[in-house]
Amino acid sequence: IRWLILSRPDKRNAMDEDFFRELTQAFTDFDQDPEVRAVVVRGEGKGFSAGIDLGALGGLVQSTSVEAREQLRFFILQGQAAFTAVELCRKPVIVAIHGFCIGGGVDLSCACDIRLASRDAVFSIRETRMAMVADLGTLQRMPSLIGESWFRELALTGRDFSAEEALRINFVTRLCDDPSALVQEARKLASEIAACSPLAVQGVKDVMRFDRENGVKAGLEYVAQKNAAILISEDLMEAVNAF
């Protein structure tokens, strides 16, 4: 199990260019490392993440020049690529959220496979209140997680929603009493995943992503090919004998 810890607590783990570059590299490494079975993402300090570092963004939005607009576009694309690297990582990714999870923090959470939260967690798709359009993946990924109706309310109002509400609308799957219990629950869940056949676990994640993008019929054909490729394995023989 690999732990990726957001460690900029003095800035509430706000996200800048360095963050996006390092996140992309980390998940590229996790994907390619055969020893990695699962990844847990969490934040240090008082909260998970306050989202984009508005200080780092300030210089890009204060100019109307063509050069500044192109720099802003590159910054957005860099962030999108980082969160897509999380989503495309073959290893399951669990995110453990405490405190504030705002804007880019929600974008990152949406790109993970499983979301856990402590009861002090507070979420917000804050961009509409900041005169912005969420552009790092929440608008594309969250509707399939919680449904269109809930998503539209949260995205259009930009309001805060609690951990309890996040559980009720299925954005998170489990609540823990405090951040310490949250870390333990994430470790336990990651261990359960890591104990399973990595071929099967990675195959399930791959097929689910393919289904979402291509539909049921294509997904059924794809999983038939997937199992034809991986079923004849030592993992399967060991599992059958154990059963």
C-alpha positions as CSV (number, residue, x, y, z in Angstrom):
1,I,0.0,0.0,0.0
2,R,1.4,3.4,-1.0
3,W,0.4,6.6,0.9
4,L,0.3,9.9,-0.9
5,I,0.1,12.7,1.6
6,L,-0.7,16.3,0.7
7,S,1.8,18.1,2.9
8,R,1.4,21.9,2.6
9,P,-0.5,22.4,5.8
10,D,0.4,26.1,6.1
11,K,-1.5,26.7,2.9
12,R,-4.3,24.2,3.6
13,N,-2.7,21.9,1.0
14,A,-3.6,24.4,-1.8
15,M,-2.6,23.2,-5.2
16,D,0.0,24.9,-7.5
17,E,2.1,23.9,-10.5
18,D,4.5,22.0,-8.4
19,F,1.7,20.0,-6.9
20,F,0.2,19.0,-10.3
21,R,3.6,18.1,-11.6
22,E,4.5,15.9,-8.6
23,L,1.1,14.3,-8.5
24,T,1.3,13.2,-12.1
25,Q,4.8,11.7,-11.5
26,A,3.7,10.0,-8.4
27,F,0.8,8.2,-10.0
28,T,2.8,7.3,-13.0
29,D,5.2,5.6,-10.6
30,F,2.4,3.9,-8.7
31,D,0.9,2.6,-12.0
32,Q,4.2,1.1,-13.1
33,D,5.4,-0.3,-9.8
34,P,4.4,-4.0,-9.6
35,E,4.7,-4.0,-5.8
36,V,1.9,-1.4,-5.4
37,R,-1.5,-3.0,-4.8
38,A,-3.4,0.1,-3.6
39,V,-2.9,3.8,-3.0
40,V,-4.3,6.0,-0.2
41,V,-4.4,9.8,-0.6
42,R,-4.8,12.0,2.5
43,G,-3.9,15.5,3.7
44,E,-1.8,16.8,6.6
45,G,-3.0,19.6,8.8
46,K,-6.5,21.0,9.5
47,G,-8.1,19.8,6.2
48,F,-7.7,17.8,3.1
49,S,-7.3,20.7,0.6
50,A,-8.5,24.2,0.1
51,G,-8.3,23.7,-3.7
52,I,-6.3,25.8,-6.2
53,D,-3.7,28.1,-4.8
54,L,-5.3,31.4,-5.7
55,G,-2.0,33.2,-5.0
56,A,-0.3,31.2,-7.7
57,L,-3.2,31.8,-10.0
58,G,-3.4,35.5,-9.4
59,G,-0.7,36.5,-11.9
60,L,-2.4,34.6,-14.6
61,V,-5.9,36.1,-14.3
62,Q,-4.9,39.7,-13.7
63,S,-3.6,40.2,-17.3
64,T,-5.7,40.2,-20.5
65,S,-2.7,39.5,-22.8
66,V,-2.7,36.6,-25.2
67,E,0.4,35.2,-23.4
68,A,-1.3,35.2,-20.0
69,R,-4.3,33.5,-21.4
70,E,-2.1,30.8,-22.9
71,Q,-0.3,30.3,-19.6
72,L,-3.6,30.0,-17.9
73,R,-4.7,27.4,-20.4
74,F,-1.5,25.4,-19.8
75,F,-2.1,25.6,-16.0
76,I,-5.6,24.2,-16.4
77,L,-4.4,21.4,-18.7
78,Q,-1.6,20.5,-16.3
79,G,-4.2,20.2,-13.5
80,Q,-6.5,18.1,-15.7
81,A,-3.6,15.8,-16.6
82,A,-2.7,15.3,-13.0
83,F,-6.2,14.2,-11.9
84,T,-6.6,12.1,-15.0
85,A,-3.4,10.3,-14.0
86,V,-5.1,9.4,-10.7
87,E,-8.1,8.1,-12.5
88,L,-6.1,6.1,-15.0
89,C,-3.8,4.5,-12.5
90,R,-4.4,0.8,-12.7
91,K,-4.1,0.5,-8.9
92,P,-7.2,1.3,-6.8
93,V,-7.1,4.7,-5.2
94,I,-8.8,5.5,-1.8
95,V,-9.0,9.1,-0.7
96,A,-9.4,9.8,3.0
97,I,-10.9,13.3,3.5
98,H,-11.0,15.4,6.7
99,G,-11.7,19.0,7.3
100,F,-12.3,21.3,4.3
101,C,-12.3,19.7,0.8
102,I,-12.9,22.6,-1.5
103,G,-12.8,23.1,-5.3
104,G,-9.7,21.3,-6.5
105,G,-10.0,19.0,-3.5
106,V,-13.3,17.8,-4.8
107,D,-11.8,17.4,-8.3
108,L,-9.1,15.2,-6.9
109,S,-11.6,13.2,-4.8
110,C,-13.8,12.6,-7.9
111,A,-10.8,11.0,-9.7
112,C,-10.3,8.5,-6.9
113,D,-12.0,5.1,-6.8
114,I,-13.3,5.2,-3.2
115,R,-14.0,8.2,-1.0
116,L,-13.9,8.0,2.8
117,A,-14.5,11.0,5.2
118,S,-14.3,11.9,8.8
119,R,-17.4,13.6,10.3
120,D,-15.7,17.0,10.4
121,A,-15.3,17.0,6.6
122,V,-16.9,19.9,4.6
123,F,-17.2,19.9,0.8
124,S,-17.9,22.5,-1.7
125,I,-17.8,22.9,-5.5
126,R,-16.9,26.4,-4.7
127,E,-16.1,27.7,-8.2
128,T,-19.4,29.4,-9.0
129,R,-19.0,31.5,-5.9
130,M,-15.6,32.5,-7.1
131,A,-16.8,33.6,-10.5
132,M,-15.2,30.5,-12.1
133,V,-16.2,27.3,-13.9
134,A,-14.9,24.1,-12.3
135,D,-12.4,22.9,-14.9
136,L,-10.4,20.0,-13.4
137,G,-12.9,17.2,-13.7
138,T,-15.7,17.6,-11.2
139,L,-18.2,18.6,-13.9
140,Q,-17.3,15.5,-15.9
141,R,-16.9,12.9,-13.2
142,M,-19.2,13.7,-10.3
143,P,-22.6,13.3,-12.0
144,S,-22.0,9.6,-12.5
145,L,-21.1,9.3,-8.8
146,I,-24.1,11.1,-7.2
147,G,-26.6,11.6,-10.0
148,E,-27.5,14.6,-12.1
149,S,-30.0,16.2,-9.8
150,W,-27.9,16.4,-6.7
151,F,-24.9,17.4,-8.7
152,R,-26.6,20.3,-10.5
153,E,-27.7,21.7,-7.1
154,L,-24.2,21.5,-5.6
155,A,-22.4,22.8,-8.7
156,L,-24.7,25.7,-9.4
157,T,-25.0,26.9,-5.8
158,G,-21.4,26.3,-4.8
159,R,-22.7,25.7,-1.3
160,D,-21.0,23.8,1.5
161,F,-22.2,20.3,2.1
162,S,-21.4,18.2,5.2
163,A,-19.9,14.7,5.5
164,E,-23.3,13.4,6.5
165,E,-24.8,14.8,3.3
166,A,-21.9,13.5,1.2
167,L,-22.7,10.0,2.6
168,R,-26.4,10.4,2.0
169,I,-25.9,11.3,-1.7
170,N,-23.3,8.5,-2.1
171,F,-20.3,10.8,-2.7
172,V,-18.5,9.0,0.2
173,T,-19.0,5.4,1.2
174,R,-18.0,5.6,4.9
175,L,-17.8,8.1,7.7
176,C,-15.3,7.9,10.6
177,D,-15.5,9.7,13.9
178,D,-12.2,11.6,13.6
179,P,-9.2,11.9,11.3
180,S,-7.3,9.2,13.2
181,A,-10.1,6.7,12.8
182,L,-10.3,7.8,9.1
183,V,-6.6,6.8,8.6
184,Q,-7.2,3.4,10.2
185,E,-10.3,2.8,8.1
186,A,-8.4,3.7,4.9
187,R,-5.6,1.4,5.9
188,K,-8.0,-1.5,6.6
189,L,-9.9,-1.0,3.3
190,A,-6.6,-0.8,1.3
191,S,-5.4,-3.9,3.0
192,E,-8.5,-5.8,1.9
193,I,-8.0,-4.7,-1.7
194,A,-4.2,-5.5,-1.6
195,A,-5.0,-9.1,-0.4
196,C,-6.9,-9.8,-3.6
197,S,-5.3,-10.9,-6.9
198,P,-3.8,-7.8,-8.5
199,L,-4.7,-9.0,-11.9
200,A,-8.3,-9.2,-11.0
201,V,-8.4,-5.9,-9.1
202,Q,-6.8,-4.0,-11.8
203,G,-9.0,-5.8,-14.4
204,V,-12.1,-4.7,-12.5
205,K,-11.0,-1.1,-12.4
206,D,-10.1,-1.1,-16.1
207,V,-13.5,-2.7,-17.1
208,M,-15.5,-0.3,-15.0
209,R,-13.8,2.7,-16.6
210,F,-14.3,1.2,-20.1
211,D,-18.0,0.6,-19.4
212,R,-18.6,4.1,-18.3
213,E,-17.0,5.5,-21.5
214,N,-18.4,3.0,-24.0
215,G,-21.7,1.5,-22.7
216,V,-23.0,-2.0,-21.8
217,K,-22.6,-3.8,-25.1
218,A,-19.0,-2.8,-25.7
219,G,-18.3,-3.3,-22.0
220,L,-19.5,-7.0,-22.1
221,E,-17.3,-7.7,-25.1
222,Y,-14.3,-6.0,-23.5
223,V,-14.6,-8.0,-20.2
224,A,-14.8,-11.2,-22.2
225,Q,-11.5,-10.4,-23.8
226,K,-10.1,-9.3,-20.5
227,N,-10.9,-12.5,-18.7
228,A,-9.7,-14.6,-21.6
229,A,-6.4,-12.9,-21.1
230,I,-6.1,-13.1,-17.3
231,L,-8.1,-16.1,-16.1
232,I,-5.3,-18.6,-16.9
233,S,-3.1,-17.5,-14.0
234,E,-1.5,-18.7,-10.8
235,D,-3.7,-16.4,-8.9
236,L,-6.8,-18.1,-10.1
237,M,-5.5,-21.6,-9.4
238,E,-4.5,-20.6,-5.9
239,A,-7.9,-19.0,-5.3
240,V,-9.8,-22.1,-6.6
241,N,-7.8,-24.5,-4.5
242,A,-8.2,-22.3,-1.4
243,F,-12.0,-22.1,-2.0
